[in-house]
Amino acid sequence: MVPLSTVLSGLGAWGVVAGLGLGFGLWSLLSALPRARWPRLEARLVPHLLDVSAAARAEVERARVRAPLLGALFGPAPTAARDVLLRWLGGETSVALRLRQAGSHRTVMGFRLRQGAAAGAGALLGATVCGWVASTRPLAAAAWIALIAVGGGGGVLGWDLLLSRAAAGRLARLREELPTVAELMALSLSAGEGVYDAVRRVARASSGELGVELRAVVTDVGVGIPLAEALERMSRALALAPLSRLIEAMSAALERGAPLAEVLRAQAGDARSERKRELLEEAGRKEVLMLVPLVFGLLPLTVVIAVFPGVFILRSGL
């Protein structure tokens, strides 16, 4: 039989926990009620300063919290953890640049959420492997932790690698399309069209990645952004060296009054020469790899084909 003192102490502990929960809930409800007073001057000015003030945007985010007490107590911890995680994973600037280069419309936070889901899937896979191994033989706790950590880290790094590969692939396609697009713009300028008309014509006629970017430039110009600024914005967003040189040459030609068609043809020639040099360098690197199947595959097979009939005849005594 359980002593009465033990029962009373247990009930007292649960009473303390229930009282704390009740008090915390009532405090949260009271803090969420609208305050019966006139709004302050800064509260009335904040909605009009969202475009120019980071403090105003932070104030609005705090005001949107349903329970200000919970937000004040637990809000800073997830924010700090998110900042540390973002710094460890490379920062928002690198992810935003690669998302832009890959042509993705996802936000950095959306990418991080998918990366977190991939980390969870990798950790679950690691736990599954641990469970399968543990069903046959004992497995130490350190092995469990290591495999789960490796699975989660693999999910994070794998998703980041997929983004990098997508960005690199799209940049390669943009680099290949650049000479052709530059020559088409030069042809339009030689026919008597203006710079904006040439950009719009090439954007409408192109179906590649650079055509998509030029259509975005045409859209920006249509809403009032100057053509030079829209082109420079595209160049900064993509961070592609041949495209940046082309935009700088176009801007310089427009400022100095130089024949823009000749400048575009020269830039197209330079881009093709650079691409040819890159192909030669890549071929030089692949030449060594091409020797691997030759040395370890074709040559031994040739020797076997040449020697085996003679060995077979000698052994058979024919």
Solvent accessible surface area in square Angstrom, and as a share of the most:
residue,aa,sasa,rsa
1,M,240,1.07
2,V,93,0.53
3,P,83,0.52
4,L,130,0.64
5,S,79,0.51
6,T,75,0.43
7,V,66,0.38
8,L,105,0.52
9,S,73,0.47
10,G,31,0.30
11,L,114,0.56
12,G,40,0.38
13,A,59,0.46
14,W,182,0.64
15,G,42,0.41
16,V,95,0.54
17,V,89,0.51
18,A,65,0.51
19,G,42,0.41
20,L,125,0.62
21,G,46,0.44
22,L,117,0.58
23,G,37,0.36
24,F,74,0.31
25,G,31,0.30
26,L,93,0.46
27,W,153,0.54
28,S,13,0.09
29,L,119,0.59
30,L,122,0.61
31,S,35,0.23
32,A,48,0.38
33,L,106,0.53
34,P,126,0.79
35,R,174,0.63
36,A,116,0.90
37,R,150,0.55
38,W,223,0.78
39,P,72,0.45
40,R,127,0.46
41,L,109,0.54
42,E,87,0.39
43,A,44,0.34
44,R,127,0.46
45,L,85,0.42
46,V,17,0.10
47,P,79,0.50
48,H,148,0.66
49,L,77,0.38
50,L,57,0.28
51,D,138,0.72
52,V,121,0.70
53,S,29,0.19
54,A,69,0.53
55,A,75,0.58
56,A,6,0.05
57,R,111,0.40
58,A,43,0.34
59,E,56,0.25
60,V,28,0.16
61,E,100,0.45
62,R,146,0.53
63,A,80,0.62
64,R,164,0.60
65,V,60,0.34
66,R,217,0.79
67,A,19,0.15
68,P,56,0.35
69,L,22,0.11
70,L,70,0.35
71,G,24,0.23
72,A,74,0.57
73,L,95,0.47
74,F,123,0.51
75,G,30,0.29
76,P,85,0.53
77,A,68,0.52
78,P,83,0.53
79,T,64,0.37
80,A,56,0.43
81,A,62,0.48
82,R,107,0.39
83,D,51,0.27
84,V,85,0.49
85,L,91,0.45
86,L,12,0.06
87,R,167,0.61
88,W,179,0.63
89,L,29,0.14
90,G,49,0.47
91,G,20,0.19
92,E,81,0.36
93,T,114,0.66
94,S,43,0.28
95,V,0,0.00
96,A,46,0.35
97,L,68,0.34
98,R,37,0.14
99,L,8,0.04
100,R,81,0.30
101,Q,15,0.07
102,A,23,0.17
103,G,32,0.31
104,S,40,0.26
105,H,185,0.82
106,R,111,0.41
107,T,92,0.53
108,V,28,0.16
109,M,79,0.35
110,G,13,0.13
111,F,3,0.01
112,R,22,0.08
113,L,122,0.61
114,R,100,0.36
115,Q,3,0.01
116,G,42,0.40
117,A,68,0.53
118,A,22,0.17
119,A,20,0.16
120,G,41,0.40
121,A,64,0.49
122,G,12,0.11
123,A,26,0.20
124,L,125,0.62
125,L,118,0.59
126,G,7,0.07
127,A,31,0.24
128,T,81,0.47
129,V,61,0.35
130,C,0,0.00
131,G,31,0.30
132,W,183,0.64
133,V,28,0.16
134,A,38,0.30
135,S,89,0.57
136,T,104,0.60
137,R,160,0.58
138,P,133,0.84
139,L,48,0.24
140,A,68,0.53
141,A,74,0.58
142,A,73,0.56
143,A,30,0.23
144,W,85,0.30
145,I,122,0.62
146,A,52,0.41
147,L,65,0.32
148,I,60,0.31
149,A,62,0.48
150,V,104,0.60
151,G,17,0.17
152,G,12,0.11
153,G,28,0.27
154,G,43,0.41
155,G,15,0.14
156,V,18,0.10
157,L,120,0.60
158,G,30,0.29
159,W,72,0.25
160,D,33,0.17
161,L,106,0.53
162,L,106,0.53
163,L,14,0.07
164,S,38,0.24
165,R,164,0.60
166,A,52,0.40
167,A,4,0.03
168,A,61,0.47
169,G,27,0.25
170,R,9,0.03
171,L,27,0.14
172,A,35,0.27
173,R,111,0.41
174,L,1,0.01
175,R,56,0.20
176,E,93,0.42
177,E,44,0.20
178,L,6,0.03
179,P,8,0.05
180,T,69,0.40
181,V,10,0.06
182,A,1,0.00
183,E,75,0.33
184,L,74,0.37
185,M,7,0.03
186,A,1,0.00
187,L,113,0.56
188,S,12,0.07
189,L,27,0.13
190,S,66,0.42
191,A,85,0.66
192,G,68,0.66
193,E,47,0.21
194,G,37,0.35
195,V,29,0.16
196,Y,65,0.25
197,D,55,0.28
198,A,0,0.00
199,V,0,0.00
200,R,101,0.37
201,R,117,0.43
202,V,4,0.02
203,A,2,0.01
204,R,156,0.57
205,A,81,0.62
206,S,20,0.13
207,S,111,0.72
208,G,24,0.24
209,E,42,0.19
210,L,4,0.02
211,G,0,0.00
212,V,71,0.41
213,E,6,0.03
214,L,7,0.04
215,R,95,0.35
216,A,48,0.37
217,V,3,0.02
218,V,28,0.16
219,T,85,0.49
220,D,38,0.20
221,V,32,0.18
222,G,63,0.61
223,V,111,0.64
224,G,63,0.61
225,I,35,0.18
226,P,82,0.52
227,L,28,0.14
228,A,44,0.34
229,E,75,0.34
230,A,1,0.01
231,L,7,0.03
232,E,70,0.31
233,R,101,0.37
234,M,8,0.04
235,S,12,0.08
236,R,161,0.59
237,A,27,0.21
238,L,0,0.00
239,A,57,0.44
240,L,6,0.03
241,A,57,0.44
242,P,9,0.06
243,L,4,0.02
244,S,27,0.17
245,R,106,0.39
246,L,6,0.03
247,I,6,0.03
248,E,116,0.52
249,A,21,0.16
250,M,4,0.02
251,S,21,0.14
252,A,33,0.25
253,A,5,0.04
254,L,83,0.41
255,E,146,0.66
256,R,202,0.74
257,G,68,0.65
258,A,43,0.33
259,P,93,0.59
260,L,17,0.08
261,A,17,0.13
262,E,101,0.45
263,V,33,0.19
264,L,0,0.00
265,R,97,0.35
266,A,59,0.46
267,Q,40,0.18
268,A,1,0.01
269,G,34,0.33
270,D,84,0.44
271,A,10,0.07
272,R,105,0.38
273,S,63,0.41
274,E,32,0.14
275,R,63,0.23
276,K,131,0.56
277,R,126,0.46
278,E,51,0.23
279,L,88,0.44
280,L,123,0.61
281,E,92,0.41
282,E,66,0.29
283,A,58,0.45
284,G,40,0.38
285,R,151,0.55
286,K,94,0.40
287,E,106,0.47
288,V,101,0.58
289,L,112,0.56
290,M,134,0.60
291,L,89,0.44
292,V,77,0.44
293,P,82,0.51
294,L,73,0.36
295,V,70,0.40
296,F,156,0.65
297,G,34,0.33
298,L,105,0.52
299,L,94,0.47
300,P,60,0.38
301,L,100,0.50
302,T,79,0.46
303,V,89,0.51
304,V,89,0.51
305,I,112,0.57
306,A,76,0.59
307,V,79,0.46
308,F,126,0.52
309,P,67,0.42
310,G,36,0.35
311,V,59,0.34
312,F,118,0.49
313,I,86,0.43
314,L,148,0.74
315,R,206,0.75
316,S,55,0.36
317,G,65,0.63
318,L,166,0.83
